[in-house]
Amino acid sequence: MGLMISSLLGGCGGGGSSSSDTVSESGSGSVSGPGQQNPAPTVNSGVYTTSFVHSSGSNKALTLVINSDASNSTEGRFYGWQFNSPEASGEQPDIFSGTISGLGSPTASVLSLKEFSTFKDTLKDGAATFTTPTQGKLKVDVTQSGNTIQWSDAVGVTLDTTNSLVGTWTGNLYFPEAVAPFTVSITFNSNLSFTDIQFGGTCRTSNGSSVSSSVTGMYNLSMDLANATGCVLRNDYRKPGSLSGVAYVTASPVLGKKRLQLVAVTSEGRGFSFRADR
């Protein structure tokens, strides 16, 4: 199993040095004259991180990704990973996804939010509203079945800007009802693509490709998913036959290392994620 990405990645970086975990602001403004106020901060594309106490009483660690369709687009895709904290607990993540609108404004929203549990292989529907109550911090209110979950004080993280994406990454692949050691091999050439990924016994992707996102240092992923008996993501031809997602590198919480993050979901919101430190 491997991920083969081809591209000259020198221009694919994120918001700064890979050796720093300095946060990036989600909005900024300036005073242009006496008596004038700073404009309200806006919800912008990027990668954010926060933690919160779940209604169950357990601590959760979150990664939130906002990826606009184009540099000047007010719409895009939202992805989120929800792990137990500390991460070493080994529990599989919940994956959030949906179309986000209102980027570049003080408030953005996801009207059809999907939450997929890779641990239980269950899918929940909901909605989310994004605001920036203070400069550089993101607040998200998630509503599911009349219940509200609030993610607050999410701060932007710096994406890697160097060729460090290239090489071999060994980490964990999280997919429905299982987690498995997985190795990703990345190279660069004239195109950005990756080889088939096989997991869960019979699940297999093909025709993997990726292009640079409007967010520097982030890549849009797409791949086909074969219909196969026993594949938890597509054991019925009527289920979606493709996945899309994002991949990027940031500074790892492990001192001196970098982290590769990857997620891919179907139009239903079901999918898998990969995380590795190197």
Secondary structure as a PSIPRED ss2 file (coil, helix, strand):
# PSIPRED VFORMAT (PSIPRED V4.0)

   1 M C   1.000  0.000  0.000
   2 G C   1.000  0.000  0.000
   3 L C   1.000  0.000  0.000
   4 M C   1.000  0.000  0.000
   5 I C   1.000  0.000  0.000
   6 S C   1.000  0.000  0.000
   7 S C   1.000  0.000  0.000
   8 L C   1.000  0.000  0.000
   9 L H   0.000  1.000  0.000
  10 G H   0.000  1.000  0.000
  11 G H   0.000  1.000  0.000
  12 C C   1.000  0.000  0.000
  13 G C   1.000  0.000  0.000
  14 G C   1.000  0.000  0.000
  15 G C   1.000  0.000  0.000
  16 G E   0.000  0.000  1.000
  17 S C   1.000  0.000  0.000
  18 S C   1.000  0.000  0.000
  19 S C   1.000  0.000  0.000
  20 S C   1.000  0.000  0.000
  21 D C   1.000  0.000  0.000
  22 T C   1.000  0.000  0.000
  23 V E   0.000  0.000  1.000
  24 S E   0.000  0.000  1.000
  25 E C   1.000  0.000  0.000
  26 S C   1.000  0.000  0.000
  27 G C   1.000  0.000  0.000
  28 S C   1.000  0.000  0.000
  29 G C   1.000  0.000  0.000
  30 S C   1.000  0.000  0.000
  31 V C   1.000  0.000  0.000
  32 S C   1.000  0.000  0.000
  33 G C   1.000  0.000  0.000
  34 P C   1.000  0.000  0.000
  35 G C   1.000  0.000  0.000
  36 Q C   1.000  0.000  0.000
  37 Q C   1.000  0.000  0.000
  38 N C   1.000  0.000  0.000
  39 P C   1.000  0.000  0.000
  40 A C   1.000  0.000  0.000
  41 P C   1.000  0.000  0.000
  42 T C   1.000  0.000  0.000
  43 V C   1.000  0.000  0.000
  44 N C   1.000  0.000  0.000
  45 S C   1.000  0.000  0.000
  46 G E   0.000  0.000  1.000
  47 V E   0.000  0.000  1.000
  48 Y E   0.000  0.000  1.000
  49 T E   0.000  0.000  1.000
  50 T E   0.000  0.000  1.000
  51 S E   0.000  0.000  1.000
  52 F E   0.000  0.000  1.000
  53 V E   0.000  0.000  1.000
  54 H C   1.000  0.000  0.000
  55 S C   1.000  0.000  0.000
  56 S C   1.000  0.000  0.000
  57 G C   1.000  0.000  0.000
  58 S C   1.000  0.000  0.000
  59 N E   0.000  0.000  1.000
  60 K E   0.000  0.000  1.000
  61 A E   0.000  0.000  1.000
  62 L E   0.000  0.000  1.000
  63 T E   0.000  0.000  1.000
  64 L E   0.000  0.000  1.000
  65 V E   0.000  0.000  1.000
  66 I E   0.000  0.000  1.000
  67 N E   0.000  0.000  1.000
  68 S E   0.000  0.000  1.000
  69 D C   1.000  0.000  0.000
  70 A C   1.000  0.000  0.000
  71 S C   1.000  0.000  0.000
  72 N C   1.000  0.000  0.000
  73 S C   1.000  0.000  0.000
  74 T C   1.000  0.000  0.000
  75 E E   0.000  0.000  1.000
  76 G E   0.000  0.000  1.000
  77 R E   0.000  0.000  1.000
  78 F E   0.000  0.000  1.000
  79 Y E   0.000  0.000  1.000
  80 G E   0.000  0.000  1.000
  81 W E   0.000  0.000  1.000
  82 Q E   0.000  0.000  1.000
  83 F E   0.000  0.000  1.000
  84 N E   0.000  0.000  1.000
  85 S C   1.000  0.000  0.000
  86 P C   1.000  0.000  0.000
  87 E H   0.000  1.000  0.000
  88 A H   0.000  1.000  0.000
  89 S H   0.000  1.000  0.000
  90 G C   1.000  0.000  0.000
  91 E C   1.000  0.000  0.000
  92 Q C   1.000  0.000  0.000
  93 P C   1.000  0.000  0.000
  94 D E   0.000  0.000  1.000
  95 I E   0.000  0.000  1.000
  96 F E   0.000  0.000  1.000
  97 S E   0.000  0.000  1.000
  98 G E   0.000  0.000  1.000
  99 T E   0.000  0.000  1.000
 100 I E   0.000  0.000  1.000
 101 S E   0.000  0.000  1.000
 102 G C   1.000  0.000  0.000
 103 L C   1.000  0.000  0.000
 104 G C   1.000  0.000  0.000
 105 S C   1.000  0.000  0.000
 106 P C   1.000  0.000  0.000
 107 T E   0.000  0.000  1.000
 108 A E   0.000  0.000  1.000
 109 S E   0.000  0.000  1.000
 110 V E   0.000  0.000  1.000
 111 L E   0.000  0.000  1.000
 112 S E   0.000  0.000  1.000
 113 L E   0.000  0.000  1.000
 114 K E   0.000  0.000  1.000
 115 E E   0.000  0.000  1.000
 116 F E   0.000  0.000  1.000
 117 S E   0.000  0.000  1.000
 118 T C   1.000  0.000  0.000
 119 F C   1.000  0.000  0.000
 120 K C   1.000  0.000  0.000
 121 D C   1.000  0.000  0.000
 122 T E   0.000  0.000  1.000
 123 L E   0.000  0.000  1.000
 124 K E   0.000  0.000  1.000
 125 D E   0.000  0.000  1.000
 126 G E   0.000  0.000  1.000
 127 A E   0.000  0.000  1.000
 128 A E   0.000  0.000  1.000
 129 T E   0.000  0.000  1.000
 130 F E   0.000  0.000  1.000
 131 T E   0.000  0.000  1.000
 132 T C   1.000  0.000  0.000
 133 P C   1.000  0.000  0.000
 134 T C   1.000  0.000  0.000
 135 Q C   1.000  0.000  0.000
 136 G C   1.000  0.000  0.000
 137 K E   0.000  0.000  1.000
 138 L E   0.000  0.000  1.000
 139 K E   0.000  0.000  1.000
 140 V E   0.000  0.000  1.000
 141 D E   0.000  0.000  1.000
 142 V E   0.000  0.000  1.000
 143 T E   0.000  0.000  1.000
 144 Q E   0.000  0.000  1.000
 145 S C   1.000  0.000  0.000
 146 G C   1.000  0.000  0.000
 147 N E   0.000  0.000  1.000
 148 T E   0.000  0.000  1.000
 149 I E   0.000  0.000  1.000
 150 Q E   0.000  0.000  1.000
 151 W E   0.000  0.000  1.000
 152 S E   0.000  0.000  1.000
 153 D E   0.000  0.000  1.000
 154 A E   0.000  0.000  1.000
 155 V E   0.000  0.000  1.000
 156 G E   0.000  0.000  1.000
 157 V E   0.000  0.000  1.000
 158 T C   1.000  0.000  0.000
 159 L E   0.000  0.000  1.000
 160 D E   0.000  0.000  1.000
 161 T C   1.000  0.000  0.000
 162 T C   1.000  0.000  0.000
 163 N H   0.000  1.000  0.000
 164 S H   0.000  1.000  0.000
 165 L H   0.000  1.000  0.000
 166 V C   1.000  0.000  0.000
 167 G E   0.000  0.000  1.000
 168 T E   0.000  0.000  1.000
 169 W E   0.000  0.000  1.000
 170 T E   0.000  0.000  1.000
 171 G E   0.000  0.000  1.000
 172 N E   0.000  0.000  1.000
 173 L E   0.000  0.000  1.000
 174 Y E   0.000  0.000  1.000
 175 F E   0.000  0.000  1.000
 176 P C   1.000  0.000  0.000
 177 E C   1.000  0.000  0.000
 178 A E   0.000  0.000  1.000
 179 V E   0.000  0.000  1.000
 180 A E   0.000  0.000  1.000
 181 P E   0.000  0.000  1.000
 182 F E   0.000  0.000  1.000
 183 T E   0.000  0.000  1.000
 184 V E   0.000  0.000  1.000
 185 S E   0.000  0.000  1.000
 186 I E   0.000  0.000  1.000
 187 T C   1.000  0.000  0.000
 188 F C   1.000  0.000  0.000
 189 N C   1.000  0.000  0.000
 190 S C   1.000  0.000  0.000
 191 N C   1.000  0.000  0.000
 192 L C   1.000  0.000  0.000
 193 S E   0.000  0.000  1.000
 194 F E   0.000  0.000  1.000
 195 T C   1.000  0.000  0.000
 196 D C   1.000  0.000  0.000
 197 I C   1.000  0.000  0.000
 198 Q E   0.000  0.000  1.000
 199 F E   0.000  0.000  1.000
 200 G C   1.000  0.000  0.000
 201 G C   1.000  0.000  0.000
 202 T C   1.000  0.000  0.000
 203 C E   0.000  0.000  1.000
 204 R E   0.000  0.000  1.000
 205 T E   0.000  0.000  1.000
 206 S E   0.000  0.000  1.000
 207 N E   0.000  0.000  1.000
 208 G E   0.000  0.000  1.000
 209 S E   0.000  0.000  1.000
 210 S E   0.000  0.000  1.000
 211 V E   0.000  0.000  1.000
 212 S E   0.000  0.000  1.000
 213 S C   1.000  0.000  0.000
 214 S C   1.000  0.000  0.000
 215 V C   1.000  0.000  0.000
 216 T C   1.000  0.000  0.000
 217 G C   1.000  0.000  0.000
 218 M E   0.000  0.000  1.000
 219 Y E   0.000  0.000  1.000
 220 N E   0.000  0.000  1.000
 221 L E   0.000  0.000  1.000
 222 S E   0.000  0.000  1.000
 223 M E   0.000  0.000  1.000
 224 D E   0.000  0.000  1.000
 225 L E   0.000  0.000  1.000
 226 A C   1.000  0.000  0.000
 227 N C   1.000  0.000  0.000
 228 A C   1.000  0.000  0.000
 229 T C   1.000  0.000  0.000
 230 G C   1.000  0.000  0.000
 231 C C   1.000  0.000  0.000
 232 V C   1.000  0.000  0.000
 233 L C   1.000  0.000  0.000
 234 R C   1.000  0.000  0.000
 235 N C   1.000  0.000  0.000
 236 D C   1.000  0.000  0.000
 237 Y C   1.000  0.000  0.000
 238 R C   1.000  0.000  0.000
 239 K C   1.000  0.000  0.000
 240 P C   1.000  0.000  0.000
 241 G C   1.000  0.000  0.000
 242 S E   0.000  0.000  1.000
 243 L E   0.000  0.000  1.000
 244 S E   0.000  0.000  1.000
 245 G E   0.000  0.000  1.000
 246 V E   0.000  0.000  1.000
 247 A E   0.000  0.000  1.000
 248 Y E   0.000  0.000  1.000
 249 V E   0.000  0.000  1.000
 250 T E   0.000  0.000  1.000
 251 A E   0.000  0.000  1.000
 252 S C   1.000  0.000  0.000
 253 P C   1.000  0.000  0.000
 254 V C   1.000  0.000  0.000
 255 L C   1.000  0.000  0.000
 256 G C   1.000  0.000  0.000
 257 K C   1.000  0.000  0.000
 258 K E   0.000  0.000  1.000
 259 R E   0.000  0.000  1.000
 260 L E   0.000  0.000  1.000
 261 Q E   0.000  0.000  1.000
 262 L E   0.000  0.000  1.000
 263 V E   0.000  0.000  1.000
 264 A E   0.000  0.000  1.000
 265 V E   0.000  0.000  1.000
 266 T C   1.000  0.000  0.000
 267 S C   1.000  0.000  0.000
 268 E C   1.000  0.000  0.000
 269 G C   1.000  0.000  0.000
 270 R C   1.000  0.000  0.000
 271 G E   0.000  0.000  1.000
 272 F E   0.000  0.000  1.000
 273 S E   0.000  0.000  1.000
 274 F E   0.000  0.000  1.000
 275 R E   0.000  0.000  1.000
 276 A E   0.000  0.000  1.000
 277 D E   0.000  0.000  1.000
 278 R C   1.000  0.000  0.000
